[in-house]
Amino acid sequence: MMEELYREILLDHFEHPRGRGEMSDAEIVEHLLNPLCGDEVTVFAKNGDSPSEVAFTGRGCTISQASASMMSERLSGMSRSEQLEEISRFIGMMRGGEEDESLGELVALKHIISAPNRIRCATLAWEALQKGLEKE
């Protein structure tokens, strides 16, 4: 029953992505490609003004695109340090850490991934934003 709910969350983000689109005045623009499956994402962020904005473009599987949408929705409005903390918690959970209920619907990604190679799909956008934030 819960797995069906998790699938619905992912499909909703895939079919109705939040934050999809280029940001012409972005302070951060990072592109990452997953060569194993061809997924790619470009993340845009603007943290100078309050509230911050996070957006993305790209193509790929349901997991990578839904995760990018979830990231955009979750991290927009947060400070740079809050974003880095959330990214760290999410990636940690996805790479074998315990389920973190404080991450809300992001837990759906932990439950839906059955193959280890799919973890990269889920973390691709998050890693792109982390790379951009760490350059600042």
N, C-alpha and C positions, 0 to 999 in steps of 0.2 A: 504494500500500500504506500509506504513512504517513498519507495523507489519510483513509483508512478508520479508522485508529487514532484520529486526531484527532476524527473524527465520533463514535466510540464513547465517548471521554472526555466530550465535550459531552452526548451523550444520557444517559450515566450520571448526570452532575450534574443534568441537567434532570429525569430520572425519579426520582432519589433525592437530592434536594437536601440539602446539608449546611448547618446553621445556619438553616434556614427556621423562622420563628416570631417572634412579638413578644417583647420583653424588657421586662418591667414596671419594672425598676430601672435601665434604660439611662441613661447620662450623656449620650449623643449619640443624637439621633433626627433623621434627615434624610430628606426625601422629595424625589425628583426624578421628573419626567415627561419623556418624549421625545415632544414634540408631533407629530413627523413620523410616528410609527408607533403611538403610544398606549402604549408600554411605560412602566411605572411601577414604582418601587422605593422602599421605605422601609428605611433601614439603621439598625440599633441597635448601639451599642457601649458597653462598660463597660471602662474602662482603669484605674480606681482600684485594683482588686485585681489580684493576680497569680495566675494568668495572665489576660490580657485576654480578653474575649469579643466576637465580632462575629456579628450575626444579621441577617436580612432578611425582608421580606415583599414581595409585589408580584405583578404579572402582566405577561406579555409573551411575546415570542418565545423560542424555545429558546436563542438566543445570550444574551439579556439575563438570563434566569433561571439558565442554567448558569454564566455569568460571576459572578453574585452568589453562587452556591453555592461556586464556586472561591475567590472573595474571602474568604468567611466561613471556609472551611477553612484557607486560606493565612495569613490575618492574625490569627486567634485565637491567643493566646499570645504575641504580639509586643508590644513596647513601642510607645508613641505614635510615637516617632521612627523606629522600624523600620517601622511601618505606613506612615508618610508616605513613607519611602524606597521601599518596595515599590510603593506606589501610583504614585509618580513614574516608576519604572522601567517598570511595566506600561503606563501611559498613553503614555509615550514610545515604547515598542515598538509599541503599537497605532496610533499616529499617524505611522508611517513610519520609526521607528527600526529598527535592526538586531534580528534575532531574539536574544533574551537567554536562553540555555540555563539560566542560573541560576534562571530563573522556573519551571522544571519544566514541569508539564502546562499551564500558562497559555499556552505557546507554541502550543498547539492552536488557541487563538482567533486568533492571528496568521495561521495557515495556512488556517483555515476561511472567513475573511471575504474574499469576492471583490468586494463592492461597498463603496465608501467610506461610504455612508450607514449601513452596518451597524456601523461602528466605534463609533458613538454607542451602539448597543445593548450592545456589549461593555464599554464604559467607564462606563455609567450608574451602577451601584452603586458603583464605585470613586470616581467624582466626588462622589457623595453623601457617602461616608465622608470623603473628603478635605476637603470643605466643612465637615463637622462637626468634624473634628480641628483645622482651622485656626481655628475659632471659640474653641476652648478656650484 
